[in-house]
Amino acid sequence: MPSGLDLQAASTCSSCSIVENKSNYWTPTLYYQSPTNGSFIRVPQAPGPLTGSPNAGMVVYYIQTGGQLKAFPKGFRMIAGDPWLRSYDPTIDDSRSITFRCLQSNDASGNGPDTHGLPTTPCPGGIRSQINFPTCWDGKNLDTPNHKDHVRYAVNASFGDFGHGCPSTHPVQLPLLYLETYWDTSAFNSGWQNGKQPFVWSMGDPTGYGYHADYMMGWPEDVLQKAMDQCTDYGGQVSSCSVLHSRSEQDMNDCAIPPRVEEVFDGWIKELPGCNPVQPGPARATPVTGCGAATTTLPANKVSWFKTDIDGWQPVGCAAEPAGQSLLTGGTTSSDTMTIESCLSTCKSKGLRFAGLKNGNTCSCGNTFDTSKVSSNYACNIACKGNGGEFCGAANRLAVYNSGTAVTVPPSQPTTTTAPTSTPTGSVVAKYGQCGGQGVRSIMIG
């Protein structure tokens, strides 16, 4: 992403539940590696237990650690962690600032032991990855070539310890940015062999020591500063922070774009995406090139949630179908091997013109369809259960195909959410802010 990009101005939507927050957050994806044939499958993320039901993502805390805090300035970027580490070194700030919690139950308690590397025993409630960003800035550079030199951790800081002030080279104190991601590893707890943990991060790290995260500031700078100064509720309730406003989960889930790299990353795959062979260490990992992985991105107007090359069928669009409603009334089937092709074949065998896919595993058919339910602002972005390279609608979203005469879809209306002057009376305000999607979420805490 080009430096100097104004995320507030450039973003047309956000997966964050706080309207004002258009920041970008990123961490690697966790994969399970089969101990029998070495293939990989992505571990699903789960929403935080107190953050509602967005499409996965991460919880992001902005923590006031005391003293005079400076909000992240416009255009600010940084990285936490070192992707090449494969062993723990207590003298390295990055090592001390990352932990993984082996959750003992699937509830809101969050109980479980923390380790600096990936857990070495199965975790009944899944794994929670946890990382702190540096809190000290040089006060001059919004970014540096390695995205790290302009920031430092507080003196002797570690996970759970805010440290002892900023070094003289980086005197400006920032909020503590802390990311939590919940990984639902429960389906793989029976897949351990000989006591060896079977998980690997997408950059080829089976240890966890190379876990890392990226941040690109996308708040209105004055709003974030006011939130840091005024919002000191210890429980982190957004409803107690009058300068912030909430967005619906459906709007969050609809803020997504189709993959722009021609590479399969869902379902069982023989290799990790990109040039990322598994490097267990303990020596530092090394970059690998020349493996044939994609190195360019496709133009935004060349990607879609839909397949356009299926003979006799054309995509209509992504339609709103709330739970309990049926836009297509000619029968519905569900399958853990669902693909676009299998659904279209089912509807064709019934002699029905329209086919719709929902939530990755459900197919419905019909001869009539209300095109007013379609919007280009909706995201039909759940991978098909039977083919991780295809998309089969989403929760409350139906991916519709047509085998008959072309239909006309009304123009979509913009859905950009703007911050109201005050919290709407009677609206349900999330207890925790969040950014959904297989990659992000946000929270404010005092």
C-alpha positions in Angstrom: 0.0 0.0 0.0 1.5 3.4 -1.0 2.9 5.6 1.8 1.0 8.7 2.5 -2.4 7.1 1.7 -5.2 8.7 3.7 -7.2 5.7 4.8 -10.1 7.9 6.0 -10.5 9.5 2.6 -9.7 6.4 0.5 -11.9 3.9 2.4 -15.5 3.4 1.2 -16.4 1.0 4.1 -14.8 -0.6 7.1 -15.1 -3.9 8.9 -14.6 -2.1 12.2 -17.6 -1.6 14.5 -16.4 1.8 15.5 -17.5 4.1 12.7 -14.5 6.5 13.0 -11.9 3.7 12.8 -10.7 2.9 9.3 -7.3 1.6 10.4 -5.7 -1.5 8.9 -4.5 -4.4 11.0 -2.9 -7.6 9.9 -1.4 -10.8 11.3 -0.4 -14.1 9.7 -2.9 -16.9 9.2 -2.7 -20.2 11.2 -2.7 -23.4 9.3 -3.0 -27.1 10.4 -0.5 -29.4 8.8 -1.5 -33.0 8.5 1.0 -35.3 10.2 0.2 -38.1 7.7 0.6 -36.4 4.3 2.0 -32.9 5.1 -0.9 -31.0 3.5 -2.3 -27.8 5.0 -5.7 -26.4 5.8 -6.5 -22.9 7.3 -7.6 -22.8 10.9 -10.8 -20.8 11.2 -10.9 -17.7 13.3 -13.6 -17.2 15.9 -15.0 -13.9 17.2 -13.9 -12.8 20.7 -16.3 -14.1 23.3 -17.6 -10.6 24.2 -17.6 -9.1 20.7 -20.8 -10.3 19.0 -20.8 -12.4 15.8 -18.8 -10.8 13.1 -17.0 -12.8 10.4 -14.1 -13.7 12.6 -11.3 -11.1 12.8 -9.3 -9.9 15.8 -9.9 -7.8 18.9 -7.7 -4.7 19.0 -7.1 -2.8 22.3 -6.0 0.8 22.5 -4.7 1.0 26.1 -3.8 4.1 28.1 -0.7 3.1 30.0 -0.4 6.3 32.0 1.3 9.6 31.3 0.7 12.1 28.5 -0.3 10.0 25.4 0.0 11.2 21.9 -2.5 9.6 19.5 -1.1 8.0 16.4 -0.7 10.7 13.8 -2.2 10.6 10.3 -0.2 8.3 8.0 1.5 6.4 10.9 2.5 2.8 10.3 4.5 0.2 12.3 5.2 -3.5 12.6 5.4 -5.6 15.8 7.3 -8.9 15.9 10.0 -10.5 13.7 8.8 -13.0 11.1 12.2 -14.6 10.8 12.6 -15.6 14.5 12.3 -19.3 15.3 13.5 -19.4 18.9 12.8 -17.3 22.0 15.3 -14.7 23.1 14.4 -12.8 26.3 16.8 -10.0 25.3 14.7 -9.2 22.2 11.7 -6.9 22.8 9.7 -8.6 20.0 10.2 -12.0 21.7 8.9 -10.7 25.1 5.9 -9.0 23.6 4.2 -12.1 22.1 2.3 -14.9 23.8 -0.2 -17.6 23.0 -2.9 -18.6 25.4 -4.1 -22.2 25.4 -7.7 -21.7 26.2 -9.2 -24.3 28.5 -12.8 -23.8 27.6 -15.0 -22.2 24.9 -16.5 -19.4 27.0 -15.8 -15.9 28.1 -13.5 -16.8 30.9 -10.3 -16.7 28.8 -8.6 -19.0 31.2 -5.5 -20.8 30.2 -1.7 -20.8 30.4 0.4 -18.4 28.2 3.5 -19.4 26.3 5.9 -17.4 24.1 5.7 -20.2 21.4 2.7 -22.1 20.1 1.2 -24.4 22.8 2.6 -27.9 23.1 -0.6 -29.6 24.2 -4.1 -29.5 22.6 -6.2 -26.6 23.7 -9.9 -27.4 24.5 -11.1 -23.8 23.8 -8.7 -23.0 21.0 -5.6 -20.8 20.8 -5.6 -17.0 21.4 -2.6 -15.2 19.8 -1.6 -12.1 21.7 0.8 -9.3 20.6 1.8 -5.9 21.9 3.1 -3.1 19.7 5.8 -0.6 20.7 4.6 2.4 22.7 7.4 4.9 22.1 7.9 7.1 19.0 10.7 9.3 17.8 8.2 12.1 17.2 9.4 12.7 13.6 8.9 9.8 11.2 5.5 8.4 10.3 7.3 5.3 9.0 10.7 4.0 8.2 12.0 1.5 5.5 11.8 -1.5 7.9 8.6 -0.1 9.5 10.2 -0.4 13.0 13.1 2.1 13.5 10.8 5.0 14.3 9.3 3.2 17.3 10.6 1.4 20.3 9.2 -0.6 23.2 9.2 1.0 26.6 12.3 0.2 28.7 12.1 -3.5 29.8 8.6 -3.9 28.5 7.2 -7.3 28.0 3.7 -8.9 27.6 1.7 -7.8 30.6 4.3 -5.3 31.7 4.1 -1.7 30.3 7.8 -1.1 31.0 9.5 1.8 32.6 9.1 4.8 30.3 10.4 5.6 26.9 14.0 5.8 25.8 15.5 9.2 25.1 15.8 8.3 21.4 12.0 7.8 21.2 10.5 10.1 23.8 6.9 10.3 22.6 4.5 8.0 24.4 1.9 6.3 22.3 -1.2 4.2 23.2 -0.5 0.5 23.7 -1.9 -1.3 20.7 -2.7 -4.9 21.6 -4.1 -7.5 19.3 -5.9 -10.7 20.2 -7.0 -13.3 17.6 -9.0 -16.4 18.5 -8.2 -19.5 16.5 -10.7 -22.4 16.6 -8.3 -25.3 16.8 -10.8 -27.7 18.4 -11.5 -29.6 15.2 -7.8 -30.6 15.1 -7.3 -31.6 18.7 -7.4 -35.3 17.7 -4.8 -34.7 14.9 -1.7 -34.5 17.1 0.8 -37.3 16.8 3.7 -38.2 19.1 3.1 -35.1 21.2 4.1 -32.8 18.4 2.0 -29.7 17.9 0.7 -29.6 14.3 0.1 -25.9 13.6 2.2 -23.5 11.4 1.9 -19.8 10.6 1.4 -18.9 7.0 5.0 -17.6 6.6 6.3 -21.1 7.4 6.7 -20.8 11.2 5.8 -23.9 13.3 7.2 -22.4 16.5 5.2 -19.2 17.0 8.3 -17.1 17.7 8.0 -15.4 14.4 4.4 -14.2 14.9 4.1 -10.5 13.9 1.5 -7.9 13.1 1.1 -4.7 11.0 -0.7 -1.5 11.8 -1.7 1.4 9.5 -3.4 4.3 11.3 -6.8 5.2 9.8 -8.6 7.3 12.5 -9.4 11.0 12.4 -6.4 12.1 14.5 -8.4 14.4 16.6 -11.1 11.8 17.4 -8.5 9.2 18.5 -6.8 11.8 20.7 -10.1 12.7 22.4 -10.8 9.0 22.9 -7.5 8.6 24.6 -8.0 11.6 26.8 -11.7 11.1 27.7 -12.6 7.4 27.4 -11.2 5.8 30.6 -13.9 3.2 31.3 -11.8 0.3 32.6 -14.2 -2.3 31.0 -13.6 -0.9 27.5 -17.3 -0.2 26.8 -17.6 1.9 23.6 -21.1 3.0 24.9 -19.4 4.9 27.6 -17.2 6.9 25.1 -19.3 9.7 23.7 -16.8 10.5 20.9 -17.2 7.1 19.3 -20.1 5.6 17.4 -20.9 2.0 16.4 -21.6 0.3 13.1 -23.8 -2.8 12.6 -22.3 -6.2 12.3 -23.9 -6.7 8.9 -22.2 -3.5 7.6 -18.9 -4.8 9.0 -19.3 -8.2 7.3 -20.2 -6.6 4.0 -16.9 -4.7 3.9 -14.8 -7.2 2.0 -13.1 -7.5 -1.3 -12.6 -10.6 -3.4 -9.0 -12.1 -3.4 -6.7 -10.2 -5.9 -4.0 -12.8 -5.9 -4.4 -15.9 -8.1 -3.6 -18.4 -5.4 -5.7 -21.0 -3.5 -5.5 -20.5 0.3 -8.6 -22.3 1.5 -9.4 -26.0 1.7 -6.6 -28.6 1.7 -3.5 -27.3 -0.1 -0.1 -29.0 -0.7 2.0 -25.9 0.1 1.5 -22.8 2.1 0.6 -19.7 0.1 3.5 -17.8 -1.3 7.1 -18.9 -1.1 6.9 -20.1 2.5 8.3 -23.5 3.1 8.2 -24.6 6.8 11.4 -23.6 8.6 11.4 -24.9 12.2 14.7 -23.3 13.3 16.1 -22.7 15.8 18.2 -20.5 13.5 16.5 -17.5 11.9 14.4 -18.3 8.8 15.6 -17.1 5.4 13.6 -15.7 2.5 12.9 -18.0 -0.4 12.3 -17.0 -4.0 11.7 -18.7 -7.3 9.0 -21.0 -6.2 6.5 -19.9 -8.8 4.1 -18.2 -6.4 2.1 -15.2 -7.6 4.0 -11.9 -7.3 1.3 -9.4 -8.6 -2.2 -8.5 -7.8 -5.2 -8.4 -10.1 -7.0 -5.1 -10.8 -10.0 -4.6 -8.6 -12.3 -4.6 -11.6 -11.1 -8.1 -12.6 -12.0 -9.9 -9.4 -15.4 -11.1 -8.2 -17.1 -13.3 -5.6 -18.8 -15.1 -8.6 -17.7 -17.5 -11.4 -18.4 -16.1 -14.8 -17.4 -19.1 -17.0 -20.0 -21.7 -16.2 -21.8 -22.7 -19.4 -25.5 -21.6 -19.4 -25.3 -19.6 -16.2 -24.7 -16.0 -15.4 -24.2 -14.4 -12.0 -27.0 -12.0 -10.9 -25.4 -10.7 -7.7 -25.2 -10.9 -4.0 -28.6 -10.5 -2.3 -29.8 -9.8 1.2 -31.5 -12.9 2.7 -31.9 -12.5 6.4 -32.2 -15.6 8.6 -35.6 -17.2 8.3 -36.4 -15.8 4.8 -36.2 -17.5 1.5 -35.7 -15.6 -1.8 -35.8 -18.8 -3.8 -38.7 -21.1 -2.9 -38.1 -24.2 -5.1 -36.2 -26.2 -2.4 -33.1 -26.0 -0.3 -30.3 -28.4 0.3 -27.2 -28.3 2.5 -23.9 -30.2 2.1 -20.4 -30.1 3.5 -19.2 -30.7 -0.1 -21.1 -27.8 -1.6 -19.6 -26.1 -4.7 -21.1 -23.6 -7.1 -21.2 -26.2 -9.8 -23.0 -28.8 -7.7 -25.7 -26.2 -6.7 -26.3 -25.1 -10.3 -26.5 -28.7 -11.4 -29.1 -29.4 -8.7 -31.3 -26.5 -9.8 -30.9 -27.4 -13.5 -32.0 -30.9 -12.7 -35.2 -29.5 -11.1 -35.8 -27.3 -14.2 -35.5 -24.2 -12.1 -34.0 -21.0 -13.5 -32.3 -19.4 -10.5 -29.8 -20.9 -8.1 -28.5 -19.4 -4.9 -25.7 -20.2 -2.5 -25.5 -19.2 1.2 -23.2 -19.6 4.1 -20.8 -21.8 2.3 -22.9 -25.0 2.4 -26.5 -24.2 1.4 -28.1 -24.2 -2.1 -31.6 -23.0 -3.0 -33.4 -23.0 -6.3 -36.4 -21.1 -7.8 -38.1 -19.8 -10.9 -38.6 -16.2 -9.7 -36.2 -13.8 -7.9 -36.6 -10.3 -6.6 -33.6 -8.4 -8.1 -34.2 -5.5 -5.8 -32.6 -7.5 -3.0 -29.2 -7.4 -4.8 -26.5 -4.8 -4.0 -22.9 -4.4 -5.1 -22.2 -3.3 -1.6 -22.9 -6.8 -0.2 -20.2 -9.4 0.2 -20.9 -13.1 -0.7 -17.5 -14.0 0.7 -17.8 -17.3 2.5 -15.7 -20.1 0.9 -17.6 -23.1 -0.4 -17.3 -26.1 1.8 -16.4 -28.3 -1.1 -14.0 -25.9 -2.9 -12.0 -23.4 -1.0 -11.3 -21.5 -4.2 -15.0 -20.6 -4.7 -17.4 -18.5 -2.8 -20.9 -19.6 -1.8 -22.7 -16.6 -0.3 -22.4 -15.6 3.3 -24.6 -15.5 6.4 -27.6 -13.4 5.4 -26.3 -13.1 1.9 -27.3 -15.2 -1.1 -25.1 -15.5 -4.2 -27.6 -15.8 -7.1 -27.0 -17.3 -10.5 -29.5 -17.2 -13.5 -29.8 -19.7 -16.4 -32.6 -17.9 -18.2 -33.0 -14.6 -19.9 -30.8 -11.9 -18.4 -32.4 -9.9 -15.6 -32.0 -6.2 -14.7 -30.6 -5.3 -11.3 -31.4 -1.9 -9.9 -28.4 0.4 -9.2 -26.9 0.0 -5.8 -27.0 2.8 -3.3 -23.9 3.9 -1.3 -23.8 2.4 2.2 -20.9 4.4 3.7 -21.6 4.9 7.4 -20.9 8.4 8.8 -20.5 9.2 12.4 -23.7 10.8 13.9 -23.4 13.8 16.2 -24.4 11.7 19.1 -25.1 8.0 19.8 -28.6 7.3 18.4 -31.3 6.9 21.1 -32.4 3.3 21.5 -29.7 1.8 19.3 -27.8 -1.3 20.5 -24.2 -0.2 21.1 -21.6 -2.9 21.1 -19.8 -3.4 24.4 -16.5 -3.8 22.5 -15.6 -2.2 19.2 -14.2 -4.7 16.7 -13.1 -5.1 13.1 -14.5 -8.3 11.5 -13.2 -10.4 8.6 -10.5 -13.1 8.4 -8.0 -10.6 9.6 -9.3 -7.8 11.8 -11.3 -6.2 14.7 -11.0 -3.2 17.1 -11.7 -2.2 20.8 -11.1 0.8 23.0 -10.2 0.2 26.6 -9.2 2.5 29.5 
